[in-house]
Amino acid sequence: MEVKLHDIGEGMTEAEINCFLVKPGDIVQADDPLLEVQTDKMTAEIPSPRAGIIREFKVEPGQTVPIGTTLLLLNEMDEEMNRNNQKQTSHSTKGERDPFAFAEKKSSSKRVLASPFTRKIARENGINIEKVVGSGPSGRITDEDIYQLISALQETAVAPTINSTVAPTNTSKNETIPFRGRRKQIAKKMVNSVYTIPHCTHFEEVDVTSLLQFCSELKKRNQNISITAFFIKALSICLKEYPIFNAILEEENEVIRVLHEHHIGIAIDAEDGLMVPVIQNVEKKSIQSIHAEVKQLTEKALENKLAIKDISGGTFTISNVGPLGGSFGATPIIQHPEVALVSFHKTKKMPVVTEDDQIVIRSIMNLSMSFDHRVADGATAVRFTNRFAALIQEPKMLLLEMI
């Protein structure tokens, strides 16, 4: 039977072949992983639809293929036994042979229990994962197992002598970086978004002094809540009052579909490129619950362990680049088909003139909000950010909105 690339994610159209997890002749059971692929959102394993024997691969590592492409050929066990029995009968004059010898020989291949991210670490460091002894449940190989092996190999490596006469390597050649996998998929989505959506970006300053003080007070009471969790909850309140920014434009049907559930995506700077896990139904969750989910999803994104459910269904996106710097903001690109995206930038202490003409030092954060100008107007975006700023500047008012 042909094993084909199926849709493993929302909006997926193609995937890059990372590596094979089996080889021709291996016996596999139903749901055993066959190969690893990379989409624009995640790394995933393609499982075997049934038990059988691997006959032939139809794709190669590094190749990008569309949905529906045949990845490999799989013979059912009975079919393979019959085929080998026929071969044995036709060569009977050359001596007796065990008709099950083929299966027994191929079944000797080691079944490796390891996540796609663990396999990637091993592959990038030249480690044969089949030779690694796993310390996890049922012998599962963990990231730590690979790192420990890499460390051991580095310690036993022979260092070059100081007086070595070997000529230095020529480093003048230009470096090339493969433009494929997640980076290529991100590029396609960005081009599609900019091409489709007339972006308009509004910039605003937000006084976060009181919120930072409130977070500091909570920390002293062993309640460590990130400022991002407050931002997300405040945005949900604003989306309830200005639902046009939590919508999808369906041009073919000539309607703007307003969504009442707030599924907010968080842009995360992962090693292989941008990841956007989604917190579902923010409008129903407490700030504590949001904080816990942000922490959990961030860890999964950085470890490349996000599942399809973790990255699906976003209706609005945020990007918090403040910890990295960037004082004056940027023009973030909207996650099509969403309508808006808010980016939070660096917070700086600045002199501010109060209403009674006093100069005080306040912590001021810049934000930028990109929105689809086909769906909303600039005045609405200004009202939206003004409302957000008011909630953040007075955390008690934010809490009142939740009662």
Secondary structure, DSSP 4 states (H G I P E B T S, - for coil): -EEE----STT--EEEEEEESS-TT-EE-TT-EEEEEE-SS-EEEEEPSSSEEEEEE-S-TT-EEETT-EEEEEE-HHHHHHHHHHHHHHTGGG----TTHHHHHHTTS----B-HHHHHHHHHTT--GGGPPP-SGGGPBPHHHHHHHHHHHHHHSPPPPTT--PPPP---SPP-----HHHHHHHHHHHHHHHHS-EEEEEEEEE-HHHHHHHHHHHHTT----HHHHHHHHHHHHHHHSGGGSEEEEGGGTEEEE--S--EEEEEEETTEEE--EE--GGGS-HHHHHHHHHHHHHHHHTT---HHHHS--SEEEEE-GGG--TT---PPP-TT-SEEEEEEEEEEEEEE-TTS-EEEEEEEEEEEEEETTT--HHHHHHHHHHHHHHHH-HHHHHHHT-
